[in-house]
Amino acid sequence: MKDLNNNLNERSYEEAINRLEEIVRRLEEGELSLEESLNLFEEGIGLTKYCSGKLDAAEGKLELLLGFDNNEPKTENFRVNIEEE
């Protein structure tokens, strides 16, 4: 598991998501041995935790950038301005 954690820290969020999608696809095919399935499942759990941590960190950074209001993180809905032509 130590090597898996080292590899995760070297991956981007997008790379981790792509690998997770590949793992899901391979598991859904159902053609792996039990040991291979368990190894991929374990890797998938690690990737899920890694991605969740990355998302939590991004959310925290956004809250810091937006500031605080009455000791509560100030949050705003994300808006995309799409100009119609």
N, C-alpha and C positions, 0 to 999 in steps of 0.2 A: 504493500500500500504506500510505502514511502516513495517509491519510484513514480507511482501514479500521481501523488501530490506534487512532486517536482515537475512532472510533465504538464500538469494543469497550470501551474504558475507561469509556464512558458507559452501557453495558448492564449489567444484572444477569445473574447466572448463568442464571436462569430465562429471561430474554429471549433470551440467546445460544442456549440449548438449543432454544427454540421456533423461532428462526430457522434453526438447523441442521436441525431436523426438516422445515421448509418447503423448504429447499434439497434435501434428500434426496428428498422427494416430487416436486419439480419435475424433478430429474435422472432419477428412475426413470420418469417419464412418457415421457421420450425424445423430446419434441416441440420441444426447443430447438435453436438453431443451435449449431455447434461453438464459436463465440466466446462465446455466452451460457453454454454448458455449462462452458467453461474458466473464465469469470469467476465463476460460482457455485461451481465446485470450489475455486478459489482462496479465495473467501470462506469456504467450509466448512472448509478447512484452517486458516485463521486462527481461526475460531470454535472448532475442536477444540483448538487449542493454548491459546486463552484459557480455555476450560472446564477443561482439564487443569491449567493453572496455578492456577485458582481452587480446584480440589479439592485440589491439593498444598498450597496456603496454608491451607486449612481443616484438613487433616490435621496440618500443622505447628503450627497454633494449638492443636488438641486435645492434641497431645503436650506442648506447653508448659504447658497448663492442668493436665494430669495429672502433670507433673513428670518427674523422672529417677530411675532406680534403677541404681546402679553405672555411672554415666556413659552409660547407654543410656536413650533415651526410654521412659518407663513408659507402656505402652498397656494398654487393657482392652477387652474385647469390649463392643460397644454392646448394652445390654439395655433393652427396653421392658417396663415392668411393666403387664400387662393384668390388671385385676381381673375375675374372673368373677362375674357376678351370680347 
